[in-house]
Amino acid sequence: MVPSFQVLIVGAGLSGLRAAREVHNAGLSYIVLEAMDRIGGKVLSVQSSGGNGVVDLGASWINDTSQSEIYKLAREFGFDLVEQRTEGRSLYRDEMGEVHCIPFEMPAKLEPEQLKEVEQFMQILSDYAERCDIDNPSHGPDAKHLDSITVAEFIASFNDPSASALVNSITRSLLGVESDEPSALFFLDILKRGTGLKNVVSDFKDGAQYLRNRQGNQAFCDRLAAGLNAESVKISSAVKAITQKEGEGCFVETTNGDVYRVDKVIVSVPTPLYPLIHFEPSLPPAKKTLGESAKSGYYSKTILLFAEPWWHSAGLSGVYSSAGGPIVFTHDTCIPQDSQYSITCFHAGDPGRKWSRLPAEERKRVVLDDFLTAFSTVVDHIPQPINVIEKDWTQDPWAQGGPGPVWRPGFLAGESGKAIDEPFGNVHFVGTETALVWRGYMDGAVRSGIRGGQEVVAALGKGSGSDI
């Protein structure tokens, strides 16, 4: 006999588990299927070394103001939130390979007049983002035009080479891609959904990188799952087919051969993974095209753990950025309460892709060489790390990169832009890329899960799900 539930959730990351909570609280029967051998999706926390706390290999930061839904969970679960270190000077390696010591949050070595020009350009970029219509991206001023060109083409229209380099560093660190890949509208739209350029790039109050979780962000998923029915979450259960039959609901089949009959399905996997699921009937053209064309950026981490935070006494923030890689940027990710002292190195965009093709030992060697060469310009003696932890998200078949899907020109202002969060019959779609605000972030994932869960609860509250 085929097991039957009212709701089946595909994916046990933040969005899927938060949707499951809505379904659970409504008293509906449900099951959650996760392809990975763990829950969490792109949220992954591991022990640092010697039992000294945890480090986050996936999503890392939240804030306590505009990211209200993820912050609400942090408070509910009693997590200890640690403010991001913003003290000290930072390091920057320019295009010629020279390392400079610069003020915190300055993007490069700039003279006063250059800094003024950068600030003026950032304001222009912010103004463009502010004009975006996040409720209907195609309705914003110049939306069609902005969606027909790449970010690089958009910035080139300002005839400022330094602006092009600056924005490329932003798309690389924010999206994991070079500026000649995403649509200009997509980029500006992401900034608007993140409450503006200033907050998206900031480590201060209201910024996207303001707070970290001492318990590790996977604890969000662990606690959400713990609040669900016993044995309702099944790992290593990849969904391969979703079939909708009029009057019968949906039939969901896994690669293990398991089959479930349900009234409603909530799909929480990243859009680039949609093609791995056979939908019958086929997805509408706009949603199908989106799944086939959206690609996740290149994003990975190397975490260097030390016995002590030697850069603090040297007056350094722990931030190092490079125009050419292999390290694109770093952040201090210490948890002093646990004697966990680390700097996380991010590899993103083309430099990250190039680095990822090296053998494992060579990857580690070039990271340490880059890191030590940069920091030794200020610190005389740098101790060797006591542990090095690497995570390449592109090698994970159920993530395929990060932080989230990137849309190339021609999609956001068209039908695909409208279809991203629309249900298809009895199948509903969540995930951070479907969120109205903080798209691509943990808060966006949580918000989308709430929306999708409430959609299903409302639909089933009116009777059985609507047929196609």
Secondary structure, DSSP 8 states (H G I E B T S, - for coil): ---EEEEEEE--SHHHHHHHHHHHHTT--EEEE-SSSSS-TT--EEE-STT--EEESS---B-SSS-HHHHHHHHHTT--EEE----SEEEEE-TTS-EEEE-TT--S---HHHHHHHHHHHHHHHHHHHT--SSSGGGSTTHHHHTTSBHHHHHHTT--HHHHHHHHHHHHHHHSS-TTSSBHHHHHHHHHHTT-HHHHT--STTSTTSEEETT-THHHHHHHHHTS-TT-EESS--EEEEEEETTTEEEEEETTS-EEEEEEEEE-S-GGGGGGSEEES---HHHHHHHHH-EE--EEEEEEEESS-HHHHTTEEEEEEESS-S--EEEE--BGGGTBEEEEEEEEHHHHHHHHTS-HHHHHHHHHHHHHHHHTTT-S-----SEEEEEEGGG-TTT-SSSSEE--TTSTTSHHHHHTT--BTTEEE-SGGG-SSSTTSHHHHHHHHHHHHHHHHHHHHTSS----
